[in-house]
Amino acid sequence: MELLKEIKDTEFPEDESNLKIREASRAVLFDENSLVPLLFVSKDNYHKLPGGGIDEGEDQAKALIRECVEEIGSEIEVNGEVGKIVEFRSKWDLKQISYCYHGKIISKGEPNFTEKELSQGFKIIWLSLKDAISKIKNDKPESYEGSFIQKRDLVFLKNVGQILLTD
């Protein structure tokens, strides 16, 4: 998968052996009205794409399908790759690799948010791709994590716009 960007608050350390490595799958999805689901994290005032960590024994696609059922209550169909982004969050000694896909919503249901997601005020909103890009671009995240997510998901959304123009 093509590396789209590295996002870091300081340089990667020479020795990465002490870093926690986290891999995640994310998606830019479209429903029957060409709307994209975003998750609003009201506690920290930012929006994000659905997706999350890849569990042991899962591949990227299985993780993405599971996360979309949990976070947006939707069955999905993956249509292609968007790219990957590597983040280095020095405050947490974390290197995160996010794999992003684009696809469509097959069926909608209710999300099954975790206690942590509920405590962060997760809520689903549906926007056009253009409005989703604008929404994330204009966010003012109030957390360390949110500032990384904003940069990452903006790159993914803009790349999907380019992919759709060339299809």
DSSP file (Angstrom, degrees, kcal/mol; ACC not computed):
  #  RESIDUE AA STRUCTURE BP1 BP2  ACC     N-H-->O    O-->H-N    N-H-->O    O-->H-N    TCO  KAPPA ALPHA  PHI   PSI    X-CA   Y-CA   Z-CA
    1    1 A M              0   0    0      0, 0.0     2,-0.1     0, 0.0    82,-0.1   0.000 360.0 360.0 360.0 138.1    0.0    0.0    0.0
    2    2 A E        -     0   0    0      1,-0.1    82,-2.9     2,-0.0     2,-0.6  -0.393 360.0-126.2 -67.4 133.4    1.3    3.4   -0.9
    3    3 A L  E     +a   84   0A   0     80,-0.2    82,-0.2     1,-0.2     3,-0.1  -0.718  28.9 179.5 -78.1 118.4    2.7    5.6    1.9
    4    4 A L  E     -     0   0A   0     80,-3.3     2,-0.3    -2,-0.6    81,-0.2   0.817  57.9 -19.2 -89.5 -35.1    0.8    8.9    1.7
    5    5 A K  E     -a   85   0A   0     79,-0.9    81,-1.9     2,-0.0     2,-0.4  -0.985  45.8-133.2-168.5 153.2    2.4   10.8    4.6
    6    6 A E  E     -a   86   0A   0     -2,-0.3     2,-0.5    79,-0.2    81,-0.2  -0.985  23.7-164.8-112.6 131.8    4.3   10.6    7.8
    7    7 A I  E     +a   87   0A   0     79,-2.5    81,-2.7    -2,-0.4     2,-0.3  -0.974  20.7 154.9-118.9 124.2    2.9   12.7   10.7
    8    8 A K  E     -a   88   0A   0     -2,-0.5    81,-0.2    79,-0.2     3,-0.1  -0.996  43.2-152.1-149.8 151.0    5.1   13.3   13.7
    9    9 A D  S    S+     0   0    0     79,-1.2     2,-0.3    -2,-0.3    80,-0.1   0.646  93.1   7.4 -96.7 -18.5    5.6   15.8   16.4
   10   10 A T  S    S-     0   0    0     78,-0.4    -1,-0.2     3,-0.0    78,-0.1  -0.904 102.0 -70.4-145.1 174.0    9.3   15.1   16.7
   11   11 A E        -     0   0    0     -2,-0.3    -2,-0.1     1,-0.1     3,-0.1  -0.345  56.9 -98.5 -66.5 148.6   11.7   13.1   14.6
   12   12 A F        -     0   0    0      1,-0.1    -1,-0.1     2,-0.1     4,-0.1  -0.422  47.4-106.7 -60.3 140.4   11.4    9.3   14.8
   13   13 A P        -     0   0    0      0, 0.0    -1,-0.1     0, 0.0     3,-0.1  -0.385  18.2-124.2 -68.7 152.0   14.0    7.9   17.2
   14   14 A E  S    S+     0   0    0      1,-0.2     2,-0.7    -3,-0.1    -2,-0.1   0.920 105.9  49.7 -58.5 -44.1   17.0    6.1   15.7
   15   15 A D        +     0   0    0      1,-0.1     3,-0.5     2,-0.0    -1,-0.2  -0.869  64.1 177.5-102.1 110.3   16.1    3.0   17.8
   16   16 A E    >   +     0   0    0     -2,-0.7     3,-1.7     1,-0.2    -1,-0.1   0.351  54.1 102.5 -92.4   6.6   12.5    2.2   17.4
   17   17 A S  T 3  S+     0   0    0      1,-0.3    -1,-0.2     3,-0.0    -2,-0.0   0.747  80.4  51.4 -65.3 -22.7   12.7   -0.9   19.7
   18   18 A N  T 3  S+     0   0    0     -3,-0.5    -1,-0.3     2,-0.1     2,-0.2   0.479  89.7 105.0 -90.9  -2.2   11.0    0.9   22.6
   19   19 A L  S <  S-     0   0    0     -3,-1.7     2,-0.5    75,-0.1    75,-0.2  -0.537  71.8-127.8 -81.6 142.8    8.1    2.1   20.5
   20   20 A K  E     -b   94   0A   0     73,-3.1    75,-3.0    72,-0.2     2,-0.5  -0.769  26.4-148.5 -80.4 131.0    4.7    0.6   20.8
   21   21 A I  E     -b   95   0A   0     -2,-0.5     2,-0.4    73,-0.2    75,-0.2  -0.901  17.6-178.8-105.5 128.7    3.5   -0.3   17.3
   22   22 A R  E     -b   96   0A   0     73,-2.4    75,-2.8    -2,-0.5     2,-0.4  -0.994   9.0-162.5-128.2 131.3   -0.2   -0.1   16.5
   23   23 A E  E     +b   97   0A   0     -2,-0.4    31,-2.6    31,-0.3     2,-0.3  -0.911  15.0 177.1-111.6 142.7   -1.7   -1.0   13.2
   24   24 A A  E     -bC  98  53A   0     73,-2.5    75,-3.0    -2,-0.4     2,-0.4  -0.972  22.8-140.1-143.5 154.2   -5.2    0.1   12.2
   25   25 A S  E     +bC  99  52A   0     27,-2.4    27,-1.8    -2,-0.3     2,-0.3  -0.947  24.7 174.9-115.0 138.5   -7.7    0.0    9.3
   26   26 A R  E     -bC 100  51A   0     73,-2.8    75,-1.9    -2,-0.4     2,-0.3  -0.890   9.8-154.9-136.8 165.5   -9.9    3.0    8.4
   27   27 A A  E     -b  101   0A   0     23,-1.8     2,-0.6    -2,-0.3    75,-0.2  -0.999  21.9-147.5-149.1 146.1  -12.3    3.7    5.6
   28   28 A V  E     -b  102   0A   0     73,-2.4    75,-1.8    -2,-0.3     2,-0.3  -0.969  40.9-176.4-103.5 113.3  -13.9    6.5    3.6
   29   29 A L  E     -b  103   0A   0     -2,-0.6     2,-0.4     8,-0.3    75,-0.2  -0.791  18.8-150.6-117.6 154.0  -17.3    5.0    2.8
   30   30 A F  E     -b  104   0A   0     73,-1.4    75,-2.6    -2,-0.3     6,-0.2  -0.984   7.6-152.1-126.5 134.9  -20.3    6.2    0.8
   31   31 A D    >   -     0   0    0      4,-2.1     3,-2.1    -2,-0.4    75,-0.1  -0.231  47.9 -79.4 -89.5-172.0  -24.0    5.4    1.4
   32   32 A E  T 3  S+     0   0    0      1,-0.3    -1,-0.0     2,-0.1    74,-0.0   0.675 134.0  50.4 -64.9 -16.8  -26.7    5.2   -1.2
   33   33 A N  T 3  S-     0   0    0      2,-0.1    -1,-0.3    95,-0.0     3,-0.1   0.193 120.4-107.4-103.2  14.5  -26.9    9.1   -1.2
   34   34 A S  S <  S+     0   0    0     -3,-2.1    95,-0.5     1,-0.2     2,-0.3   0.776  72.0 146.9  62.9  29.3  -23.1    9.5   -1.6
   35   35 A L        -     0   0    0     93,-0.1    -4,-2.1    94,-0.1    93,-0.2  -0.757  41.1-140.6 -97.5 146.1  -22.8   10.6    2.1
   36   36 A V  E     -E  127   0B   0     91,-4.3    91,-2.3    -2,-0.3     2,-0.4  -0.876  14.2-130.0-105.4 129.9  -19.7    9.8    4.1
   37   37 A P  E     -E  126   0B   0      0, 0.0     2,-0.3     0, 0.0    -8,-0.3  -0.674  27.6-179.7 -81.1 132.8  -20.0    8.8    7.8
   38   38 A L  E     -E  125   0B   0     87,-2.8    87,-2.6    -2,-0.4     2,-0.6  -0.942  24.2-130.8-122.2 150.8  -17.8   10.6   10.3
   39   39 A L  E     -EF 124  48B   0      9,-3.3     9,-2.1    -2,-0.3     2,-0.6  -0.906  17.0-148.3-100.7 124.7  -17.6   10.1   14.0
   40   40 A F  E     -EF 123  47B   0     83,-3.6    83,-1.2    -2,-0.6     2,-1.0  -0.833   2.7-158.6 -92.5 124.2  -17.8   13.3   16.0
   41   41 A V  E >>> -EF 122  46B   0      5,-3.5     5,-1.3    -2,-0.6     4,-0.9  -0.812  12.3-177.1-101.8  90.7  -15.8   13.1   19.2
   42   42 A S  T 345S+     0   0    0     79,-1.3     3,-0.3    -2,-1.0    79,-0.2   0.813  73.1  63.7 -65.9 -31.9  -17.5   15.8   21.2
   43   43 A K  T 345S+     0   0    0     77,-2.4    -1,-0.3     1,-0.2    78,-0.1   0.873 119.7  24.3 -59.3 -37.0  -15.3   15.6   24.3
   44   44 A D  T <45S-     0   0    0     -3,-0.8    98,-3.0    76,-0.4    99,-0.3   0.300 107.5-120.2-115.6   7.8  -12.3   16.7   22.3
   45   45 A N  T  <5 +     0   0    0     -4,-0.9    95,-0.8    -3,-0.3     2,-0.3   0.904  69.0 109.6  60.3  52.1  -14.0   18.6   19.4
   46   46 A Y  E   < -F   41   0B   0     -5,-1.3    -5,-3.5    93,-0.1     2,-0.3  -0.976  55.5-132.0-148.4 165.2  -12.9   16.7   16.3
   47   47 A H  E     -F   40   0B   0     -2,-0.3     2,-0.3    -7,-0.2    -7,-0.2  -0.834  24.2-176.7-114.5 153.7  -14.3   14.3   13.7
   48   48 A K  E     -F   39   0B   0     -9,-2.1    -9,-3.3    -2,-0.3   102,-0.1  -0.981  28.3-103.0-148.6 159.5  -12.7   11.1   12.5
   49   49 A L        -     0   0    0     -2,-0.3   -11,-0.1   -11,-0.2   -21,-0.1  -0.472  48.2 -97.5 -76.2 152.5  -13.2    8.3    9.9
   50   50 A P  S    S+     0   0    0      0, 0.0   -23,-1.8     0, 0.0     2,-0.2  -0.422  78.1  80.6 -68.4 148.7  -14.6    5.0   11.1
   51   51 A G  E     -C   26   0A   0     16,-0.3     2,-0.3   -25,-0.2   -25,-0.2  -0.795  42.8-178.7 142.0 177.8  -12.0    2.3   11.8
   52   52 A G  E     -C   25   0A   0    -27,-1.8   -27,-2.4    -2,-0.2    15,-0.1  -0.977  38.3 -14.8 177.3-166.3   -9.6    1.2   14.5
   53   53 A G  E     -C   24   0A   0     -2,-0.3     2,-0.6   -29,-0.2   -29,-0.3  -0.135  52.9-123.5 -62.5 146.5   -7.0   -1.2   15.7
   54   54 A I        -     0   0    0    -31,-2.6   -31,-0.3     4,-0.1    -1,-0.1  -0.815  29.8-140.3 -89.5 119.5   -6.2   -4.5   14.1
   55   55 A D    >   -     0   0    0     -2,-0.6     3,-2.2     4,-0.2     8,-0.1  -0.371  34.0 -79.8 -77.3 158.7   -6.6   -7.3   16.6
   56   56 A E  T 3  S+     0   0    0      1,-0.3    -1,-0.1    -2,-0.1     3,-0.1  -0.351 120.3  20.8 -57.5 132.9   -4.2  -10.3   16.8
   57   57 A G  T 3  S+     0   0    0      1,-0.3     2,-0.3    -3,-0.1    -1,-0.3   0.346 102.0 111.2  88.4  -6.2   -5.1  -12.8   14.1
   58   58 A E    <   -     0   0    0     -3,-2.2    -1,-0.3     4,-0.0     2,-0.2  -0.714  57.4-143.3 -97.2 149.9   -7.1  -10.3   12.0
   59   59 A D     >  -     0   0    0     -2,-0.3     4,-2.3    -3,-0.1     5,-0.2  -0.559  37.7 -95.3 -97.3 176.7   -6.1   -9.0    8.6
   60   60 A Q  H  > S+     0   0    0      1,-0.2     4,-2.1    -2,-0.2     5,-0.1   0.895 123.2  48.7 -60.0 -42.7   -6.7   -5.4    7.6
   61   61 A A  H  > S+     0   0    0      2,-0.2     4,-2.6     1,-0.2    -1,-0.2   0.924 111.3  48.4 -66.2 -45.4  -10.0   -6.1    5.8
   62   62 A K  H  > S+     0   0    0      1,-0.2     4,-2.4     2,-0.2    -1,-0.2   0.909 112.1  50.0 -62.0 -41.5  -11.5   -8.2    8.7
   63   63 A A  H  X S+     0   0    0     -4,-2.3     4,-2.9     1,-0.2    -1,-0.2   0.919 111.2  49.2 -61.9 -43.3  -10.5   -5.5   11.2
   64   64 A L  H  X S+     0   0    0     -4,-2.1     4,-2.4    -5,-0.2    -2,-0.2   0.921 110.8  49.0 -64.1 -44.4  -12.1   -2.8    9.0
   65   65 A I  H  X S+     0   0    0     -4,-2.6     4,-1.7     2,-0.2    -1,-0.2   0.922 114.2  46.4 -61.2 -44.5  -15.4   -4.8    8.6
   66   66 A R  H  X S+     0   0    0     -4,-2.4     4,-2.4     1,-0.2    -2,-0.2   0.936 112.5  49.5 -62.7 -47.8  -15.6   -5.4   12.4
   67   67 A E  H  X S+     0   0    0     -4,-2.9     4,-3.4     1,-0.2     5,-0.4   0.873 108.7  52.7 -62.5 -37.7  -14.8   -1.8   13.3
   68   68 A C  H  X S+     0   0    0     -4,-2.4     6,-1.8     2,-0.2     4,-1.8   0.869 109.6  48.7 -68.6 -35.1  -17.4   -0.4   10.8
   69   69 A V  H  X S+     0   0    0     -4,-1.7     4,-0.8     4,-0.3    -2,-0.2   0.931 117.9  42.1 -65.2 -44.5  -20.1   -2.7   12.4
   70   70 A E  H  < S+     0   0    0     -4,-2.4    42,-4.0    41,-0.2    -2,-0.2   0.940 124.0  33.1 -67.8 -48.0  -19.1   -1.5   15.9
   71   71 A E  H  < S+     0   0    0     -4,-3.4    -3,-0.2    40,-0.2    -2,-0.2   0.831 137.3  14.6 -86.7 -33.5  -18.6    2.2   15.2
   72   72 A I  H  < S-     0   0    0     -4,-1.8    37,-0.5    -5,-0.4    -3,-0.2   0.358  92.6-123.5-123.5   4.6  -21.2    3.0   12.5
   73   73 A G     <  +     0   0    0     -4,-0.8    36,-0.9    -5,-0.4     2,-0.4   0.785  67.5 132.3  63.3  28.3  -23.5    0.0   12.7
   74   74 A S  E     - D   0 108A   0     -6,-1.8     2,-0.4    34,-0.2    34,-0.2  -0.909  57.4-138.7-124.1 141.0  -22.9   -0.7    9.0
   75   75 A E  E     - D   0 107A   0     32,-1.9    31,-3.0    -2,-0.4    32,-1.2  -0.744  37.5-164.2 -82.8 140.7  -22.0   -3.6    6.8
   76   76 A I  E     - D   0 105A   0     -2,-0.4     2,-0.4    29,-0.3    29,-0.2  -0.844  24.4-145.0-129.3 162.9  -19.5   -2.5    4.1
   77   77 A E  E     - D   0 104A   0     27,-2.5    27,-2.4    -2,-0.3     2,-0.5  -0.998  22.6-138.4-124.5 124.9  -18.0   -3.4    0.8
   78   78 A V  E     + D   0 103A   0     -2,-0.4    25,-0.3    25,-0.2     3,-0.1  -0.718  22.4 176.9 -85.4 127.8  -14.4   -2.5    0.2
   79   79 A N  E     -     0   0A   0     23,-2.8     2,-0.3    -2,-0.5    24,-0.2   0.630  56.7 -35.2-105.1 -18.7  -13.7   -1.1   -3.3
   80   80 A G  E     - D   0 102A   0     22,-1.6    22,-2.5     0, 0.0    -1,-0.3  -0.978  63.7 -73.5 174.6 173.5  -10.1   -0.2   -3.1
   81   81 A E  E     - D   0 101A   0     -2,-0.3    20,-0.3    20,-0.2     3,-0.1  -0.620  21.8-176.8 -88.5 146.0   -7.0    1.1   -1.3
   82   82 A V  E     -     0   0A   0     18,-3.0     2,-0.3     1,-0.3    19,-0.2   0.751  51.9-101.3-101.8 -46.5   -6.5    4.8   -0.5
   83   83 A G  E     - D   0 100A   0     17,-1.4    17,-2.8   -82,-0.1     2,-0.3  -0.896  31.8 -83.3 148.3-176.7   -3.0    4.5    1.1
   84   84 A K  E     -aD   3  99A   0    -82,-2.9   -80,-3.3    -2,-0.3   -79,-0.9  -0.914  23.3-158.4-126.4 154.6   -1.3    4.4    4.4
   85   85 A I  E     -aD   5  98A   0     13,-2.0    13,-2.8    -2,-0.3     2,-0.5  -0.995   8.2-150.7-129.6 135.2   -0.1    6.9    6.9
   86   86 A V  E     -aD   6  97A   0    -81,-1.9   -79,-2.5    -2,-0.4     2,-0.4  -0.928  15.7-167.4-106.8 126.7    2.6    6.4    9.6
   87   87 A E  E     -aD   7  96A   0      9,-3.2     9,-2.3    -2,-0.5     2,-0.5  -0.899  11.1-161.8-112.9 142.2    2.2    8.5   12.7
   88   88 A F  E     -aD   8  95A   0    -81,-2.7   -79,-1.2    -2,-0.4     2,-0.8  -0.958   5.5-173.8-121.9 112.2    4.8    9.0   15.4
   89   89 A R  E > > - D   0  94A   0      5,-2.7     5,-1.9    -2,-0.5     3,-1.4  -0.847   1.5-172.8-106.0  95.5    3.3   10.3   18.7
   90   90 A S  G > 5S+     0   0    0     -2,-0.8     3,-1.0     1,-0.3    -1,-0.2   0.820  78.6  65.7 -62.3 -33.7    6.4   11.0   20.8
   91   91 A K  G 3 5S+     0   0    0      1,-0.3    -1,-0.3    -3,-0.1    -2,-0.0   0.798 116.3  29.1 -58.8 -28.7    4.4   11.7   24.0
   92   92 A W  G < 5S-     0   0    0     -3,-1.4    -1,-0.3     2,-0.1   -72,-0.2   0.301 105.1-121.2-113.7   6.6    3.2    8.1   24.0
   93   93 A D  T < 5 +     0   0    0     -3,-1.0   -73,-3.1    -4,-0.4     2,-0.4   0.932  64.7 151.4  48.4  48.9    6.2    6.4   22.3
   94   94 A L  E   < -bD  20  89A   0     -5,-1.9    -5,-2.7   -75,-0.2     2,-0.5  -0.935  39.4-170.1-120.2 131.1    3.7    5.2   19.7
   95   95 A K  E     -bD  21  88A   0    -75,-3.0   -73,-2.4    -2,-0.4     2,-0.5  -0.980  18.9-171.6-113.3 116.3    4.2    4.4   16.0
   96   96 A Q  E     -bD  22  87A   0     -9,-2.3    -9,-3.2    -2,-0.5     2,-0.6  -0.922  12.3-162.8-114.1 132.9    0.9    3.9   14.4
   97   97 A I  E     -bD  23  86A   0    -75,-2.8   -73,-2.5    -2,-0.5     2,-0.5  -0.959  10.0-166.1-113.8 117.0    0.3    2.7   10.8
   98   98 A S  E     -bD  24  85A   0    -13,-2.8   -13,-2.0    -2,-0.6     2,-0.5  -0.910   5.0-159.5-108.2 125.7   -3.1    3.4    9.4
   99   99 A Y  E     -bD  25  84A   0    -75,-3.0   -73,-2.8    -2,-0.5     2,-0.4  -0.896  14.3-159.4-101.8 126.8   -4.3    1.6    6.3
  100  100 A C  E     +bD  26  83A   0    -17,-2.8   -18,-3.0    -2,-0.5   -17,-1.4  -0.887  12.6 177.4-117.2 142.3   -7.1    3.3    4.5
  101  101 A Y  E     -bD  27  81A   0    -75,-1.9   -73,-2.4    -2,-0.4     2,-0.4  -0.827  19.3-136.9-128.3 165.3   -9.7    2.0    2.1
  102  102 A H  E     +bD  28  80A   0    -22,-2.5   -23,-2.8    -2,-0.3   -22,-1.6  -0.949  39.6 125.2-123.7 152.5  -12.7    3.3    0.2
  103  103 A G  E     -bD  29  78A   0    -75,-1.8   -73,-1.4    -2,-0.4     2,-0.3  -0.916  46.5 -80.5-173.8-162.1  -15.9    1.5   -0.3
  104  104 A K  E     -bD  30  77A   0    -27,-2.4   -27,-2.5    -2,-0.3     2,-0.5  -0.916  31.8-110.5-131.3 156.9  -19.7    1.6    0.2
  105  105 A I  E     - D   0  76A   0    -75,-2.6   -29,-0.3    -2,-0.3     3,-0.1  -0.713  26.0-176.5 -81.9 126.0  -22.2    1.0    2.9
  106  106 A I  E    S-     0   0A   0    -31,-3.0     2,-0.3    -2,-0.5   -30,-0.2   0.858  70.2  -3.4 -90.1 -44.2  -24.2   -2.1    2.2
  107  107 A S  E     - D   0  75A   0    -32,-1.2   -32,-1.9   -76,-0.0    -1,-0.4  -0.994  66.5-136.3-150.6 148.7  -26.6   -1.8    5.1
  108  108 A K  E     + D   0  74A   0     -2,-0.3   -34,-0.2   -34,-0.2     2,-0.2  -0.832  31.8 146.6-109.3 144.1  -27.1    0.5    8.1
  109  109 A G        -     0   0    0    -36,-0.9   -35,-0.1   -37,-0.5   -40,-0.0  -0.573  51.4 -58.0-143.7-150.1  -27.8   -0.3   11.7
  110  110 A E        -     0   0    0     -2,-0.2   -37,-0.2     1,-0.0   -38,-0.1  -0.851  50.4-116.3-106.6 141.1  -26.9    1.0   15.1
  111  111 A P        -     0   0    0      0, 0.0     2,-0.3     0, 0.0   -40,-0.2  -0.267  11.1-144.5 -68.6 161.8  -23.4    1.5   16.4
  112  112 A N        -     0   0    0    -42,-4.0   -40,-0.1   -43,-0.2   -41,-0.1  -0.675  26.4-167.8-125.4  73.9  -22.1   -0.5   19.3
  113  113 A F        -     0   0    0     -2,-0.3   -42,-0.1   -42,-0.1     2,-0.1  -0.300  18.1-121.8 -66.8 145.6  -19.8    2.1   21.0
  114  114 A T     >  -     0   0    0      1,-0.1     4,-2.6     4,-0.0     5,-0.2  -0.312  31.2-102.9 -74.2 167.8  -17.4    1.0   23.7
  115  115 A E  H  > S+     0   0    0      1,-0.2     4,-2.5     2,-0.2     5,-0.2   0.904 125.2  52.4 -58.4 -40.8  -17.6    2.6   27.1
  116  116 A K  H  > S+     0   0    0      2,-0.2     4,-1.3     1,-0.2    -1,-0.2   0.928 109.6  47.7 -61.9 -45.1  -14.6    4.7   26.2
  117  117 A E  H  4>S+     0   0    0      1,-0.2     5,-2.1     2,-0.2     4,-0.3   0.897 112.0  50.1 -63.8 -40.1  -16.2    5.9   23.0
  118  118 A L  H ><5S+     0   0    0     -4,-2.6     3,-1.4     1,-0.2    -1,-0.2   0.909 108.9  51.8 -63.1 -41.4  -19.4    6.8   24.8
  119  119 A S  H 3<5S+     0   0    0     -4,-2.5    -1,-0.2     1,-0.3    -2,-0.2   0.763 107.3  53.7 -67.8 -23.7  -17.5    8.7   27.5
  120  120 A Q  T 3<5S-     0   0    0     -4,-1.3   -77,-2.4    -5,-0.2   -76,-0.4   0.454 118.2-114.0 -88.1  -1.3  -15.8   10.7   24.6
  121  121 A G  T < 5 -     0   0    0     -3,-1.4   -79,-1.3    -4,-0.3    -3,-0.2   0.856  41.9-169.4  76.3  36.4  -19.2   11.6   23.2
  122  122 A F  E   < +E   41   0B   0     -5,-2.1     2,-0.3   -81,-0.2   -81,-0.2  -0.328  12.0 167.8 -61.1 137.9  -19.0    9.7   19.9
  123  123 A K  E     -E   40   0B   0    -83,-1.2   -83,-3.6     2,-0.0     2,-0.4  -0.977  30.5-125.4-150.4 140.1  -21.8   10.5   17.5
  124  124 A I  E     -E   39   0B   0     -2,-0.3     2,-0.3   -85,-0.2   -85,-0.2  -0.716  26.2-178.5 -89.4 135.4  -22.2    9.6   13.8
  125  125 A I  E     -E   38   0B   0    -87,-2.6   -87,-2.8    -2,-0.4     2,-0.5  -0.963  16.9-143.0-127.5 152.2  -22.8   12.4   11.2
  126  126 A W  E     +E   37   0B   0     -2,-0.3     2,-0.3   -89,-0.2   -91,-0.0  -0.966  29.4 160.9-119.1 124.0  -23.3   11.9    7.5
  127  127 A L  E     -E   36   0B   0    -91,-2.3   -91,-4.3    -2,-0.5    -2,-0.0  -0.920  43.0 -97.0-137.5 159.8  -21.8   14.5    5.0
  128  128 A S     >  -     0   0    0     -2,-0.3     4,-2.7   -93,-0.2     5,-0.2  -0.343  46.3-106.3 -65.4 161.7  -20.9   14.8    1.4
  129  129 A L  H  > S+     0   0    0    -95,-0.5     4,-2.5     1,-0.2     5,-0.2   0.926 122.7  51.0 -57.9 -44.6  -17.2   14.2    0.7
  130  130 A K  H  > S+     0   0    0      1,-0.2     4,-2.1     2,-0.2    -1,-0.2   0.918 113.1  44.6 -59.3 -44.7  -16.7   17.9    0.1
  131  131 A D  H  > S+     0   0    0      2,-0.2     4,-2.8     1,-0.2    -1,-0.2   0.842 110.6  54.7 -70.4 -33.2  -18.4   18.8    3.4
  132  132 A A  H  X S+     0   0    0     -4,-2.7     4,-2.3     2,-0.2     5,-0.3   0.918 109.5  47.6 -64.4 -43.1  -16.5   16.0    5.3
  133  133 A I  H  X S+     0   0    0     -4,-2.5     4,-2.6    -5,-0.2    -2,-0.2   0.937 114.4  46.6 -61.4 -46.7  -13.2   17.5    4.1
  134  134 A S  H  X S+     0   0    0     -4,-2.1     4,-2.1    -5,-0.2    -2,-0.2   0.905 110.9  52.5 -62.1 -42.9  -14.3   20.9    5.1
  135  135 A K  H  < S+     0   0    0     -4,-2.8     4,-0.5     1,-0.2    -2,-0.2   0.939 114.6  40.5 -60.4 -49.2  -15.5   19.7    8.5
  136  136 A I  H >< S+     0   0    0     -4,-2.3     3,-0.9     1,-0.2    -1,-0.2   0.901 113.0  55.1 -68.9 -39.8  -12.3   18.0    9.4
  137  137 A K  H 3< S+     0   0    0     -4,-2.6    -1,-0.2    -5,-0.3    -2,-0.2   0.875 112.6  43.4 -58.9 -37.5  -10.2   20.8    8.0
  138  138 A N  T 3< S+     0   0    0     -4,-2.1    -1,-0.2    -5,-0.2    -2,-0.2   0.439  87.7 118.2 -92.6  -0.4  -12.0   23.3   10.2
  139  139 A D    <   -     0   0    0     -3,-0.9   -93,-0.1    -4,-0.5   -94,-0.1  -0.255  52.0-153.8 -60.8 154.2  -11.9   21.2   13.4
  140  140 A K        -     0   0    0    -95,-0.8    -1,-0.1   -96,-0.0     7,-0.1  -0.699  18.8-152.8-128.1  77.7  -10.1   22.6   16.4
  141  141 A P        -     0   0    0      0, 0.0   -96,-0.2     0, 0.0   -95,-0.1  -0.192   9.7-158.1 -57.3 140.2   -9.1   19.4   18.3
  142  142 A E        +     0   0    0    -98,-3.0     2,-0.3     4,-0.0   -97,-0.1   0.088  68.3  63.8-106.5  21.3   -8.7   19.9   22.0
  143  143 A S  S  > S-     0   0    0    -99,-0.3     4,-1.6     1,-0.1   -99,-0.0  -0.971  81.9-119.3-142.1 158.0   -6.5   16.8   22.6
  144  144 A Y  H  > S+     0   0    0     -2,-0.3     4,-1.1     1,-0.2     3,-0.3   0.927 116.9  47.6 -57.6 -48.7   -3.0   15.6   21.6
  145  145 A E  H >> S+     0   0    0      1,-0.2     4,-2.4     2,-0.2     3,-0.5   0.908 107.0  56.9 -61.6 -44.0   -4.6   12.6   19.8
  146  146 A G  H 3> S+     0   0    0      1,-0.2     4,-2.5     2,-0.2    -1,-0.2   0.832 100.3  57.4 -59.5 -35.1   -7.2   14.6   18.0
  147  147 A S  H 3X S+     0   0    0     -4,-1.6     4,-1.5    -3,-0.3    -1,-0.2   0.868 110.0  44.7 -66.9 -35.1   -4.5   16.8   16.4
  148  148 A F  H <X S+     0   0    0     -4,-1.1     4,-2.7    -3,-0.5    -2,-0.2   0.925 112.8  51.0 -69.5 -45.5   -2.9   13.7   14.8
  149  149 A I  H  X S+     0   0    0     -4,-2.4     4,-3.0     1,-0.2     5,-0.3   0.897 107.5  53.6 -60.8 -41.8   -6.3   12.3   13.8
  150  150 A Q  H  X S+     0   0    0     -4,-2.5     4,-1.7     1,-0.2    -1,-0.2   0.943 112.2  43.4 -58.6 -49.3   -7.3   15.5   12.1
  151  151 A K  H  X S+     0   0    0     -4,-1.5     4,-1.6     2,-0.2    -2,-0.2   0.925 117.1  47.3 -62.6 -45.3   -4.1   15.6   10.0
  152  152 A R  H  X S+     0   0    0     -4,-2.7     4,-2.0     1,-0.2     3,-0.2   0.952 113.8  44.1 -62.5 -52.8   -4.3   11.9    9.1
  153  153 A D  H  X S+     0   0    0     -4,-3.0     4,-2.5     1,-0.2    -1,-0.2   0.788 108.2  58.5 -71.1 -26.6   -8.0   11.8    8.1
  154  154 A L  H  X S+     0   0    0     -4,-1.7     4,-2.4    -5,-0.3    -1,-0.2   0.912 107.0  48.5 -65.3 -41.7   -7.8   15.0    6.1
  155  155 A V  H  X S+     0   0    0     -4,-1.6     4,-2.2    -3,-0.2    -2,-0.2   0.929 112.2  49.2 -61.8 -45.4   -5.1   13.3    3.9
  156  156 A F  H  X S+     0   0    0     -4,-2.0     4,-1.9     1,-0.2    -2,-0.2   0.932 112.3  47.1 -61.7 -46.2   -7.2   10.2    3.5
  157  157 A L  H  X S+     0   0    0     -4,-2.5     4,-1.9     1,-0.2    -1,-0.2   0.921 112.5  48.8 -62.9 -44.7  -10.4   12.2    2.5
  158  158 A K  H  X S+     0   0    0     -4,-2.4     4,-1.7     1,-0.2    -1,-0.2   0.883 109.9  52.6 -63.9 -37.4   -8.5   14.3    0.0
  159  159 A N  H  X S+     0   0    0     -4,-2.2     4,-2.5     2,-0.2    -1,-0.2   0.873 105.8  53.5 -66.7 -36.5   -6.9   11.3   -1.5
  160  160 A V  H  X S+     0   0    0     -4,-1.9     4,-2.7     1,-0.2     5,-0.2   0.907 105.3  55.2 -63.3 -40.0  -10.3    9.6   -2.0
  161  161 A G  H  X S+     0   0    0     -4,-1.9     4,-1.5     1,-0.2    -1,-0.2   0.909 109.9  46.1 -57.5 -42.0  -11.4   12.8   -3.8
  162  162 A Q  H  X S+     0   0    0     -4,-1.7     4,-1.4     2,-0.2    -2,-0.2   0.901 111.3  51.8 -67.2 -41.4   -8.5   12.3   -6.2
  163  163 A I  H  X S+     0   0    0     -4,-2.5     4,-1.1     1,-0.2     3,-0.3   0.919 109.4  49.8 -60.7 -44.6   -9.2    8.6   -6.7
  164  164 A L  H  < S+     0   0    0     -4,-2.7    -1,-0.2     1,-0.2    -2,-0.2   0.833 107.3  55.0 -65.7 -32.4  -12.8    9.3   -7.5
  165  165 A L  H  < S+     0   0    0     -4,-1.5    -1,-0.2    -5,-0.2    -2,-0.2   0.820 111.3  44.3 -69.2 -30.0  -11.8   12.0  -10.1
  166  166 A T  H  <        0   0    0     -4,-1.4    -1,-0.2    -3,-0.3    -2,-0.2   0.611 360.0 360.0 -91.8 -12.4   -9.5    9.5  -11.9
  167  167 A D     <        0   0    0     -4,-1.1    -1,-0.2    -5,-0.1    -2,-0.1   0.480 360.0 360.0 -76.5 360.0  -12.0    6.6  -11.9
